[in-house]
Amino acid sequence: MKLTRLVSTCDEGECPTLFSTDRGTLVVQGDRVSDHGKQIPAHETMVEIPIELIRKAIRDNLI
């Protein structure tokens, strides 16, 4: 899978980031959430990202 960086909360490093893929999907990098209380499949996880990351992506017409 090829990831293309769309938008991030910082210029470089390990920050919350939104990527597009060569499969027509999005990938989100953020902090893993473990105290959500939901039952999800073992192959999935939940991540938390700042709402500003999505606002910035929309403002920049990336999604």
C-alpha positions as CSV (number, residue, x, y, z in Angstrom):
1,M,0.0,0.0,0.0
2,K,1.3,3.4,-0.9
3,L,0.6,6.3,1.5
4,T,0.5,9.9,0.5
5,R,0.7,12.5,3.4
6,L,-2.3,14.9,3.1
7,V,-2.2,16.9,6.2
8,S,-0.6,16.8,9.7
9,T,-0.6,18.8,12.9
10,C,3.2,19.3,12.5
11,D,5.7,19.7,9.6
12,E,7.5,16.4,10.4
13,G,7.8,13.7,13.0
14,E,5.3,11.5,14.8
15,C,2.2,13.8,14.8
16,P,-1.5,13.1,14.0
17,T,-1.5,12.8,10.3
18,L,-4.1,12.0,7.5
19,F,-2.9,10.0,4.5
20,S,-4.5,8.9,1.3
21,T,-3.7,5.5,-0.2
22,D,-3.4,4.1,-3.7
23,R,-6.5,2.0,-2.9
24,G,-8.8,5.0,-2.7
25,T,-9.0,5.0,1.1
26,L,-7.7,7.1,4.0
27,V,-5.3,6.2,6.8
28,V,-5.2,8.1,10.1
29,Q,-2.2,8.3,12.4
30,G,-3.0,9.2,16.0
31,D,-2.9,8.1,19.5
32,R,-4.3,4.6,20.2
33,V,-7.4,4.7,22.3
34,S,-7.7,1.9,24.8
35,D,-10.3,3.1,27.2
36,H,-13.2,3.4,24.8
37,G,-15.3,0.6,26.2
38,K,-16.4,-0.6,22.7
39,Q,-16.1,-4.1,21.3
40,I,-14.2,-4.0,18.0
41,P,-12.7,-6.8,15.9
42,A,-9.2,-7.9,16.9
43,H,-7.8,-6.7,13.6
44,E,-9.0,-3.1,14.2
45,T,-8.0,-0.3,16.5
46,M,-9.3,3.1,17.4
47,V,-7.2,6.3,17.2
48,E,-7.8,9.8,18.4
49,I,-6.9,12.8,16.3
50,P,-7.4,16.5,16.8
51,I,-10.6,17.9,15.1
52,E,-8.3,20.6,13.6
53,L,-6.7,17.9,11.5
54,I,-10.0,17.2,9.7
55,R,-10.8,21.0,9.5
56,K,-7.4,21.7,7.9
57,A,-7.9,18.8,5.4
58,I,-11.3,20.2,4.4
59,R,-10.1,23.8,4.2
60,D,-7.2,22.7,2.0
61,N,-9.7,20.7,-0.3
62,L,-7.8,17.5,0.4
63,I,-10.9,15.4,1.2
